[in-house]
Amino acid sequence: AELVETTRLYGRGIANIEPQWLPGLAGHLIKTQLLEPHWEKKAAEVIALERATLYGIVIYANRRVNFGNVDPVTAREIFIREALVGEGWDTPLPFLAANRKLIAQVEELEHKSRRQDVLVDDELIYAFYDQQLPADVHSGHSFERWYRHELQRQPNLLLLTRDELMRHEAAGITTAAFPKTLRMGGVDCLAEYLHEPGDAKDGVTVTVPIYALNQVNDERCEWLVPGMLKDKVLALAKSLHQRPRSRLVPLPDFADAFVAQVQAASGFGSGSLVDVLQRAVRDKTQVDVKRGDFKLEQLPPHLFMNFRVIDEHGRQLGTGRNVAALKAELGGKARSAFQALAQLKPQLPVSAPAVPTTGKAVAPAPAKAAAQAAQVVSVAAKPHTDWTFGELPELMEIRKGSQTLVGFPALIDCGAHVVVEVFDEPAVASAKHRAGLRRLVALQIRDALKYLEKNIPDLQKMSVYFMPIGTADELRDQIIDVALDRAFLMDPLPTDAASFKRRIDDGRGRLTLIANEIARSALNILVEYAAASRKLKDARQTKDVADDVQAQLTRLMPKRFVMLTPWAPLAHLPRYLKGITLRLDKLRADPARDALRMTELRLIEQRYLRLLADRKGVVDARLDEFRWLIEELRVSFFAQELRTPQPVSVKRLEKAWSQFSH
């Protein structure tokens, strides 16, 4: 550089200076700092970032330096905390994998017991390593040299024990209380536990294969697992209103006694938990507690079982705590996967691959039943126009590895023929089977059906009344279907070719008489329906009355009313419909009385409809009977002159309602 003295001092640069020259030229003037010491997994050592300045000017920064050579004490602490305690080191040394496995087991106990005070904190684990490691061990390389040498003298070197990791014994956290698998739909499903409030998987999550989804029992799911039952019972008891709750105090003692009683009776998982608890509360308090008094919406999410539905490759298809909603969403895929497993039909195309057809179908009983099941498999998916498929078993076992599912064979109506399929739900199989049997009967009596189709009495007249609901063909078809059911398919249904042939021979002669009787009943019903509909349209009434009458008409007269209404109530439909007409005739004379009666009815009907929704389509003969008692009560309220077959009143319906456990 050249200095020139003028009125001011100037400096001229003759050549550039590279920063890396400065430490050698002016090392005594350079100031260095080590920043952010941290553990690096790949290098297996503690690294700091060096920064150098000259008169405040940064010469270089972020130069990686082995921090153990500068500050071995701090480097050792970082190594223990991050590499050993924090699991930030991948090493083949056996002690670390064993310790991590043991820590995971203790953490699992915390998730199961929903307590965060079982596993010791990281400081105690740090102290365990700090006590045994020498002062000069501060990296992966130095640790491995020391460990391999010391291991020859101490075979259990650095192995943690269960007692050292646990603050206290997690009493009651056993495999029986928190099983690793749960039996769902005949399949052992993996159960995982998580204590993380707010997390979607909080509580117990059960992984269900898609082919077993439809066989998962909703009531069994209410019970969760034995180790979580007390917490759920306690939460349900707390949700009760004050009167019964006050008679259960102290609530924890009541929950303990309930759980002990269930265990003593081996009743865990039998029936609905809410129903069993309801009876226990009634016995304890002498208070008429209803099912609706347990406010399930107040329970935290972890007290409802979480489900994860997977396909054969382990891919998640759906998840949630409402098994009914999962069945509604994935039930079709589940049925296809189940049938593919049973080797009874080819896999239907779905968005995710289903279970391959590797299952082997056998029957639950030994020789004869096994032969039946094999016969079902051999005739599956083949078209049949007569009973040429041997004896049809009521159910059959389907094995997949060590798992066993129960299938329900059924005949399927394909129009010109029937086929045999196996279903995973007995209710679905029963409905499909009856329709399939009806088709098989029809195929045996084609000539008689052709005559019947052309000779149903008053079909044209009925069709005019039926026009607001459906077509003449729809009315004719359901009249013939009911006639076939009553002539040939009364319970018990035929199960083999011989009994089927006897049904055909016995029913052929009475088919026309039965069809004519059904047609006459349908005509009477439709005449009264037309009169009630016309009266509703012409009469002046309040919106409440109009809505109530329209809702009643909709319930009584769906499009397939002949097919859907049981035979005994079908005979009373004209009277129920006539009662609507008489009610509307009387309305103007005393609207206050009508409103009072409607209020009484509404309370009963709403309770019935809520229970019907809770049953999710499960058939209950008592509930069906109660539904027709409501119609009789309507006749008693609004059209007493029509009379009822038996005495009926609000008090009698309340007594009938008390028979339900809900």
Secondary structure, 3 states (H helix, E strand, C coil): CEEEECCCEEEECCCCCCHHHHHHHHHHHCEEEEEEEEEECCCCEEEEEEEEEECCEEEEEEEEEEHHHCCHHHHHHHHHHHHHHCCCCCCCCHHHHHHHHHHHHHHHHHHHHCCCCCECCHHHHHHHHHHHCCCCCCEHHHHHHHHHHHHCCCCCCCCCCHHHHECCCCCCCCCCCCCCEEEECCEEEEEEEECCCCCCCCEEEEEEEHHHHHHCCHHHHHCCCHHHHHHHHHHHHHCCCHHHHHCCCCHHHHHHHHHHHHHHCCCCCCCCHHHHHHHHHHHHHCCCCCHHHCCHHHCCHHHCCEEEEECCCCCEEEEECCHHHHHHHHHHHHHHHHHHHCCCCCCCCCCCCCCCCCCEEECCCCHHHHHHHHHHHHHCCCCECCCCCCCCCCCEEEEECCEEEEEEEEEEECCCCEEEEEECCHHHHHHHHHHHHHHHHHHHCHHHHHHHHHCCCCHHHHHHHHCCCCCHHHHHHHHHHHHHHHHHCCCCCCCCHHHHHHHHHHHHCCHHHHHHHHHHHHHHHHHHHHHHHHHHHHCCCCHHHHHHHHHHHHHHCCCCHHHHCCHHHHCCHHHHHHHHHHHHHHHCCCHHHHHHHHHHHHHHHHHHHHHHHHCCCCCCHHHHHHHHHHHHHHHHHHCHHHCCCCCCCHHHHHHHHCCCCC
